[in-house]
């Protein structure tokens, strides 16, 4: 446990930031899994509606630096490639 007041504050900040980052990551994973499920089922209409949402979630995660911007771009690219294959 931290002894100094500044260390206690840093611990509180870290916990808060970690919780926020985890919720963003979980949201990203959830939307990607949902899209992958629709891709596996070859549901064209659902895929067409879901891909922009996935791209938006990835961009927002990259914006707040939860994900690296290149990682987000790579994931979007791979998912879009899979979507184009279905459509």
DAVENLIN-V211369 format. One record per backbone hydrogen bond with DSSP energy under -1.0 kcal/mol. NH is the residue of the N-H (numbers start at 1). CO is the residue of the C=O. Records with the same first field share a line. If there is no record, write none. Layout:
# DAVENLIN-V211369
NH->CO  CO
This chain:
# DAVENLIN-V211369
8->4
9->5
10->6
11->7
12->8
13->9
14->10
15->11
16->12
17->13
18->14
19->15
20->16
21->17
22->18
23->19
24->20
25->21
26->22
27->23
28->24
29->25
30->26
31->27
32->28
33->29
34->30
35->31
36->32
37->33
38->34
39->35
40->36
41->37
43->38
44->42
47->43
48->44
49->45
50->46
51->47
54->50
55->51
56->52
57->53
58->54
59->55
60->56
61->57
62->58
63->59
64->60
65->62
66->61
67->61
72->68
73->69
74->70
75->71
76->72
77->73
78->74
79->75
80->76
81->77
82->78
83->79
84->80
85->81
86->82
87->83
